[in-house]
Amino acid sequence: MTEEINQPFPHAYHNIVVATQSSGFTMASDVLTCSLLRTLAASRPSGKLLELGTGTGLSTSWILDGMDLAATLVSIDNDPSFLKIAKENLEPDDRLNLVEADGGEWIASNKHQRFDFIFADTWHGKYLLLNEVLTMLNKGGLYIIDDMLPQANWPEGHQDKATKLIACLEAREDLVVTKQAWASGIIIAVKK
């Protein structure tokens, strides 16, 4: 067994890669993480999915590729130039709602919503407003974060934040947590 992905990549993926490289965006999820997201999205038939941190839509394309036709995805980002790349390559798709908003403001306005899958790929829902976002997760729902192994672009002191986040997640009695020292460092939690 190898880490090679021997299934088709999402239709829009390669165009988004080219646009992402041209844009200078360097925070995109790696392809192994994206493949895992597709698999996990497929486990949520008719599910309601949330992505915090669309970026240019690379991971979004994989999540959509795993979803069935009855599932929906809300994906939030605050950068219109990066979100434009996602819109140009992923719309129209009736299952997808791309939202340009500050993550904290969106969470505050939508805290009544519940989701079966939350991929927190930005500060909000990961290092900020963690409790609020976990409250939005349905029982049996998946909470996924990446970039938990040291990254070259981490600012000084970020390792301490990551260590504290891991300890916080492990201490919660309402989650079953698995840490994977694989790809960029993945944590998958399920709400009890």
C-alpha positions as CSV (number, residue, x, y, z in Angstrom):
1,M,0.0,0.0,0.0
2,T,1.2,3.5,-0.8
3,E,-0.2,7.0,-0.3
4,E,-0.8,7.3,-4.0
5,I,-4.3,8.4,-5.0
6,N,-5.5,6.0,-7.6
7,Q,-9.0,7.3,-8.1
8,P,-10.0,10.3,-10.3
9,F,-9.3,13.7,-8.9
10,P,-12.3,16.1,-8.9
11,H,-13.1,17.7,-12.2
12,A,-12.3,21.2,-11.1
13,Y,-9.2,20.4,-9.1
14,H,-6.5,20.9,-11.7
15,N,-7.9,24.3,-12.8
16,I,-8.1,25.4,-9.2
17,V,-4.4,24.3,-8.6
18,V,-3.3,26.5,-11.5
19,A,-5.3,29.5,-10.3
20,T,-4.1,29.0,-6.7
21,Q,-0.5,29.0,-7.8
22,S,-1.0,32.2,-9.8
23,S,-2.8,33.8,-6.9
24,G,0.0,33.3,-4.4
25,F,-2.2,31.5,-2.0
26,T,0.0,29.1,0.0
27,M,-2.4,27.8,2.7
28,A,-4.3,25.2,0.6
29,S,-4.8,21.7,2.1
30,D,-2.5,19.0,0.7
31,V,-3.9,16.4,-1.7
32,L,-3.8,13.6,1.0
33,T,-6.0,15.7,3.3
34,C,-8.3,16.4,0.4
35,S,-8.6,12.8,-0.4
36,L,-9.5,12.0,3.2
37,L,-12.1,14.8,3.1
38,R,-13.8,13.3,0.1
39,T,-14.0,9.9,1.8
40,L,-15.4,11.4,5.0
41,A,-17.9,13.5,3.0
42,A,-19.1,10.3,1.3
43,S,-20.0,8.9,4.8
44,R,-22.6,11.6,5.2
45,P,-25.4,10.8,2.7
46,S,-28.0,13.6,2.6
47,G,-25.7,15.4,5.1
48,K,-25.3,19.0,6.0
49,L,-21.6,19.9,5.7
50,L,-19.7,23.1,6.7
51,E,-16.2,24.2,5.6
52,L,-14.6,27.1,7.5
53,G,-11.9,28.5,5.3
54,T,-12.7,27.9,1.6
55,G,-9.4,29.5,0.4
56,T,-9.4,29.0,-3.4
57,G,-11.6,25.9,-3.2
58,L,-9.1,23.1,-3.5
59,S,-10.5,21.1,-0.5
60,T,-14.0,22.3,-1.4
61,S,-13.7,20.5,-4.7
62,W,-12.8,17.2,-3.0
63,I,-15.6,17.5,-0.4
64,L,-18.2,18.1,-3.2
65,D,-16.8,15.1,-5.1
66,G,-17.5,12.9,-2.1
67,M,-21.0,14.2,-1.4
68,D,-24.2,12.7,-2.7
69,L,-26.7,14.7,-4.6
70,A,-28.9,15.3,-1.5
71,A,-26.0,16.6,0.7
72,T,-25.3,20.4,1.1
73,L,-22.1,22.3,1.8
74,V,-21.7,25.8,3.2
75,S,-18.2,27.1,2.7
76,I,-17.0,30.3,4.3
77,D,-14.1,32.6,3.5
78,N,-13.4,36.3,4.1
79,D,-11.0,36.8,1.1
80,P,-12.9,37.8,-2.0
81,S,-10.0,37.3,-4.4
82,F,-9.5,33.7,-3.3
83,L,-13.2,33.0,-3.0
84,K,-13.5,34.2,-6.6
85,I,-11.3,31.3,-7.8
86,A,-13.6,28.8,-6.0
87,K,-16.7,30.4,-7.5
88,E,-15.3,30.4,-11.0
89,N,-14.5,26.7,-10.8
90,L,-17.2,25.2,-8.6
91,E,-20.4,27.1,-9.4
92,P,-23.1,26.5,-10.3
93,D,-23.7,23.5,-8.0
94,D,-27.0,23.5,-6.2
95,R,-25.4,21.6,-3.3
96,L,-22.8,24.4,-2.6
97,N,-23.3,27.7,-0.9
98,L,-20.1,29.8,-1.0
99,V,-20.2,32.6,1.5
100,E,-18.0,35.7,1.7
101,A,-17.9,36.6,5.4
102,D,-15.8,36.9,8.5
103,G,-15.7,33.5,10.1
104,G,-16.5,34.8,13.6
105,E,-19.4,37.0,12.4
106,W,-20.8,34.1,10.4
107,I,-20.6,31.7,13.3
108,A,-22.3,34.2,15.6
109,S,-25.1,34.7,13.1
110,N,-25.6,31.0,12.4
111,K,-24.9,29.3,15.8
112,H,-28.5,27.8,15.6
113,Q,-27.5,25.7,12.6
114,R,-26.4,22.1,13.0
115,F,-24.0,20.1,10.7
116,D,-23.1,16.5,10.2
117,F,-19.5,17.4,9.0
118,I,-17.4,20.4,9.9
119,F,-13.9,21.0,8.4
120,A,-12.3,23.8,10.2
121,D,-9.5,25.0,8.0
122,T,-9.0,28.5,9.5
123,W,-8.7,30.1,12.9
124,H,-12.4,30.3,13.5
125,G,-13.7,27.0,14.6
126,K,-10.2,25.8,15.4
127,Y,-8.3,28.3,17.5
128,L,-11.1,30.7,17.9
129,L,-14.8,30.0,18.8
130,L,-14.1,26.2,19.1
131,N,-16.9,25.7,21.6
132,E,-19.4,27.5,19.5
133,V,-18.5,25.5,16.4
134,L,-18.6,22.2,18.3
135,T,-22.0,23.1,19.5
136,M,-23.1,23.3,15.8
137,L,-22.0,19.6,15.3
138,N,-24.8,17.0,15.3
139,K,-24.5,13.9,17.4
140,G,-22.4,11.5,15.3
141,G,-21.1,14.4,13.3
142,L,-17.5,14.6,12.1
143,Y,-15.2,17.5,13.2
144,I,-12.0,17.6,11.1
145,I,-8.9,19.8,11.3
146,D,-5.6,19.7,9.5
147,D,-2.1,21.4,9.8
148,M,-1.6,20.1,13.3
149,L,2.0,19.0,12.6
150,P,4.6,21.8,12.5
151,Q,4.4,23.8,9.3
152,A,7.1,26.0,7.7
153,N,4.7,28.9,7.6
154,W,3.8,28.8,11.3
155,P,4.5,32.1,13.1
156,E,6.6,32.0,16.3
157,G,4.5,30.6,19.2
158,H,2.0,28.8,17.0
159,Q,3.2,25.3,18.2
160,D,2.0,26.2,21.7
161,K,-1.4,27.1,20.3
162,A,-1.6,23.7,18.5
163,T,-0.5,21.8,21.6
164,K,-3.2,23.5,23.7
165,L,-5.8,22.8,21.0
166,I,-5.0,19.1,20.9
167,A,-5.1,18.9,24.7
168,C,-8.5,20.7,24.7
169,L,-10.0,18.4,22.2
170,E,-8.7,15.3,24.0
171,A,-10.1,16.5,27.3
172,R,-13.6,17.0,26.0
173,E,-16.0,14.3,27.2
174,D,-18.4,14.9,24.3
175,L,-15.9,13.9,21.6
176,V,-14.2,10.7,20.4
177,V,-10.8,11.9,19.0
178,T,-8.2,10.4,16.7
179,K,-5.0,12.1,15.9
180,Q,-3.1,11.2,12.8
181,A,0.6,12.1,12.3
182,W,0.0,11.9,8.5
183,A,-0.3,14.4,5.7
184,S,-0.1,17.8,7.5
185,G,-1.4,16.4,10.8
186,I,-5.1,15.5,10.9
187,I,-7.5,15.3,13.9
188,I,-10.9,13.7,13.4
189,A,-13.4,13.8,16.2
190,V,-16.9,12.5,16.4
191,K,-19.6,14.1,18.6
192,K,-21.0,11.6,21.2
